[in-house]
Amino acid sequence: MSLSADQHLLEAQGASERFSQFSSAHAVRNLSEVLSLPVAEADPVLQIASPFLGGKLSRRELNLLVFVRNLNRAMFEALDPQAELVIKPWSKPLLDGVPQGGGVMSIFRGNVLEKAAVNMSVVCGPSYPSIEKEYSGLPFLAAGVSLICHPYNPNAPIAHMNIRILKVGTEDKTVFWMGGGGDLTPMQRFEEDTGAFHAGFRQACDSHPLGNYQRYKEWCDEYFFIPHRGETRGVGGIFFDYLNVAKEDDLGLLLNTAQTFAHQYGDILRRRVTMPFSDDLKEKQLYWRGRYAEFNLVYDRGTRFGLMSGGNTEAIFASLPPVVRW
């Protein structure tokens, strides 16, 4: 049975207190500490990644990705503790008997967070599915965490974040890249939210040698432009891709991005999920979500790479809104 707006708001009560508890329990950590945090033996991603550990993927790199996944999953759980959480592992088919990796989906469906997903994947293959055709045909490994959130309250923005590493080439010559970012797509725009979101990412960039807030902000605006609509999706954030990883400390930019997102977006949600809204505003939100779906289906490189690399279709399309109208 569907709930009324008042019932949804009732379930959202206490979001501010719960987020404060999350913030206290998840203080910002430094890279060396995170890289040393072990992955729980019962975590299904450990079995998926085990064929590549010590070779194409280091255990410390896996530790970083699992920490980011767990942090953002905990943030969603704090905002909507009554949401149903389904954790579903998946694997690519074996190729000549050799594992090709897979991933773990974490899907939330609730009355505060109508649909949220935190997905992690570790996939490899003998032929890199290059979108730009560079390095095509070379062995590759891609690993990352991506998340999306579609809140029920139309005052609360859609948000997306991902971090990823990509290794292409043979053992004697491998190119190691990283990418990531986060962006905000509000229907109801609040300058307080936009300013805090960007200020957080500016600080995240300024505190790392590879950070370049202005460049990554402009990159985000260019990337999330919807040509057939003539508009940028949302109020942006940061986006960076194909940055060369020369040393382990470079991965700190990924950690900065992910931790900043968890705390800044969570803070926005705790302000907005309890705001009153009308049926008309909710109806308007369903059409607004169409912009999000259009970009992800037509232009998003992550969607294209996932399909080209044989990823799990349910995980790839987890980013799409739960209810949408055109």
Secondary structure, 3 states (H helix, E strand, C coil): CCCCHHHHHHHHCCHHHHHHHHHHHCCCCCHHHHHHCCCCCCCHHHHHHHHHECCCECHHHHHHHHHHHHHHHHHHHHHCCCCEEEEEEEECCCECCECCEEEEEEEEECCCEEEEEEEEEEEEECCCCCCCCCCCCCCEEEEEEEEEEEECCCCCCEEEEEEEEEEEEECCEEEEEEEEEEEEECCCCCHHHHHHHHHHHHHHHHCCCCCCHHHHHHHHHHHCEECCCCEECCCEEEEEEEEECCCHHHHHHHHHHHHHHHHHHHHHHHHHCCCCCCHHHHHHHHHHHHHHHHHHHHCCHHHHHHHHCCCCHHHHHHHCCCCCCC
